[in-house]
Amino acid sequence: MRAYICHDQNLELDHRPLVSIKHYFHHKVHCAFQGGYNFHVYNPQGENICRQIFFPLRIESECEKGDGMTFKFRDDHCVDRSWGIHAGFEKVHCLARWQEEVSLTDNYVRLEMEKKIFTSTCEDESVHCTADVGLCDSKFGPHCPMRCGRCSYDDDLNTCQFLDTIRGDWLQVSASGNRKISVRVSDMKIQGVGNFRWEVLLQIFNNGCHPRYTCVDLEKIAPSVIRYRLGHSVEWPLFHVDHQKQHICGNNRFFGARHDHKPHMKTSSIPMLSLVNRKQLRFVHCDLPRTIPDVVGFVDAQWCGAYQCLASMQLKEYRGIITKTTGISKEFLCWIFDGENRIFNVLGSDCDYVTARTLGLDSRNRRLSG
């Protein structure tokens, strides 16, 4: 009897997924497609729900790996209450994806999507930008930079060039994997992320996503080592015309993970990543902390046993030393000294205060619990 009741032909699939609140913020997957699209929403009767809007609705998905999806509903009339969302920007991340046959139902909407590639910031977002010139003085003006003569506003951001000491080919070696980074006069290319321009970086996508402005924080700490971090991006078009750079490079742009979907939990600073110039390795004194006693394999000079020192830096109450392993071309390590005669070893690009503090706290907690 039980086998009969539980046979597939006697079961009906409930298409509403169940989501674990406990794991909601800690588990996500890459969304099923990538790129930016304008779209229209149609109900089961084939009616366009949003006909009377100036700008098309937009969806942008995985513009950068880990971004998740952003829906841009321009008007309240374009949103059904049952969807549980509001007009404006809705940023989400994907928890699961699967494929199945479409079931017959009247409870659905159909999205008709169209991709448009924005090759510069001097483009009008909508075909309606050619309407009455009065729109340039309205809230629609920033969306029509070509029509409204706003293309020159980017000039205030693009006056900087990277210093000679920063230019070159660098290698990031971290727990998330190796990544090549090239810095030229006014361009920065980050492997797996994209191409940027200028100190306030402008990122142009070829997948339909809107251009983005990102502030880069750079410092050179040794002849062969620089540190950098990218702030949270600001999407084009810009609305803070008078204080663009302050808006893009404000301190609040450097808190929380870059692909964080928990804005209320953004309390920690984005860490600096250390990069090594493999083509121009120049070794420095290790400058070991004085609290470290004589240890076999360490000499306070240019050599640390089987390691050569590339940089030595203070990470608040910690000391970090980046080394190259002799005989291994791409192995760059970071040695973190905590002032209590303990040494932590991580990959070179993870040589930052956030990592040091996490390791130090974990070590103390283990000692207390032991």
C-alpha positions, 0 to 999 in steps of 0.5 A: 500500500505504501509503495503504491501511494508513493509511486511517481504517478501518484505524486504531484510536484510542488514547484514552490522551492523551500529556502533555509533561512539559516543558510541563506547568507552563507550559500550561493551559486552562480546565476544561470546567465551573464550580461545586461538586458533591457526587458519587457514583462508580459502577463499570461494574456500577452499584455505588456505590463509596463508600456508607459515608461520612459526607460526600459526595465533592466536585469543585470546578471553576473556582470562580474563573477559573484555579482548575483543579479540586479533587477531595475523596475522603473515604476510601481506599475511594473511590479505585482505585489505578489512578487514581494519586491518594489520599484527601484533596484532589487539586488539578489543572489542565486541560491540554486538553479535547475532545469525542468519542463514547463508546466501548464499554469496561469501563474507566470509572467514572461520576460522578453529580453534585449541586449544592448552593448554600451561601449562608452559612457557617452551613450543615451540609455533610451531611445526616448532621449531624443524627445523634448530638450527639456528632459535634460533639466529633469531627473532623466538628464543623466540617462541621456548624456549624449543628447544633453551634452554631459559626456564631458563630466567624465573628464574630472575623473580621468585626469590621473595616470598611474605612477611609473613605479606602479606600472608593470605586470604583477601577480596576485597569489591568494587562497582564491587562486592566482591572478595576473594584473597589468598596469599601464599608463592609464589602464589596469587589467585584472585577470578574470575581472575585466579592464579598467581605466584611470585611478578612478577606474572605468569598467566597460563590459562587452556583455551588455552590463552598464559601465561602472566606476570603481575607486582603486587604492594603491600603494608601493611598499617595496621595489617588487611589491605593491598593495591594492584594493578595489572599492564598491562600484558605482554604476553609470550614469552618475548623478553626483555631478559636482562631487563625482570623485568624492562619491566614488572614492568615499570611505564607505566604498571600502567596507564589506566584501565587494560582492556582499549582499548583506549591507547591514553587516558591512563592518570590516574594511576591504583588505589590501591585496599584495602583488608581486612583479615577477619580472623585476624581483628585487630583494630587501632586508627581512626586518624580522621582529626583535621579539623573535629569538634565533630560529633555525632557517631564519637570518635577518638579512636578504635570505630567510632560509629557503626564502628570499624577502621581497617586502616587510610591512607593519600590519598594526600590531602584527608584522608581515613579510612577503617572501619568494621560495627559492627554486619555485617560480610562482610561490610567494608566501607571507609570514605573519608575526603576532608579537607573541613569538607565533608565526602564521604562514599564508599565501603572499597576496593575503598578507593583510591585517584582516587575515592577521587578526583572524589568525591571531584570534583563532589561535587565541581561541583554540588555546583558551578552549584547549 
